[in-house]
Amino acid sequence: MDRVRETHWSHRGLPVRVAVAEARRPTAARRVVAGALAALDRVTAPGRGELARVHRAAGRPVPVGPLLRDLVAVALDAARASDGDCDPTIGASRIRLAARGGLLPVCGFGTGVPLPADDWRAVSLRGDRLTVPPTLLLVLGGTATAYLAQRCAVRIAERSAGGVLVAIGSRVATAGPVPRGGWPVPVGGRTIRLRSGGLATASACRPDGGGVLDPHSGRAPDLPGSAVTVAAPDTVRAATLAITALVRGPDGPGWLAGQDCAWWIDPDRPDVSLRPGSGGCRGPLLDIKR
């Protein structure tokens, strides 16, 4: 197998892994990913980030920078592709869920007045001007780290002309030439050999997925298993498919069978086998070893 060098660290509780092939040192690649994560923090920091400024505008259009614009565009595209099942406006549902289970009432949630349901279609992004209604809160974690991992992998591969893997939490992206045997990715009780594209796991309690909620009910999905893992031609699509399948509950596996992906439920259970989708992936995305 080609020589691969790796670097690992933790960012806000998420494991981060950068691997480069052809014996290149991963120092420069690490700087690219660390810089992208720092930029994400500046955009999404609670109370002081750029996204918080948009929420404080209470429905007025706000000019935003290129990163937030791209993250919101990716999240809205995912919502559109999933018919609203992968909805970035679940932030209000999370607050309502926490309020119902808390010891003390939360302002605005104990009045008995019904609040509007989450709805991504109420969010407007026109050029660099973002408008979010005052009743909605954007949560971009489901697709943001997938987008960053994918963008960083492509950028590093273009600079080095070598193969690279970038993993941020459960969002894994590859770019450039693949080492012989594929990129090893541990998932639960097995090792995935990723040969192209990206991989993502979604669960109701996974920190990098933000804790998937059903946007139609505002509650945790009716899970057919504890988690859904998807390998797809790109990482954003893998994350979108995994979240959507989780939200669709018992209907999720049947829906995934028609997509261009490979997938399985409950990746932590070694007795669960891979179920390749029938959507026509070009070439094998991955191998599995126990």
Helices and strands as residue ranges (DSSP letters): E 4-11, E 14-21, H 27-44, H 50-56, E 62-63, H 66-81, H 91-101, G 120-122, E 124-126, E 129-131, H 141-160, E 164-168, E 171-175, E 183-187, E 190-194, E 198-203, G 207-209, E 227-232, H 235-247, G 249-251, H 252-256, E 262-265, E 275-276, E 286-289
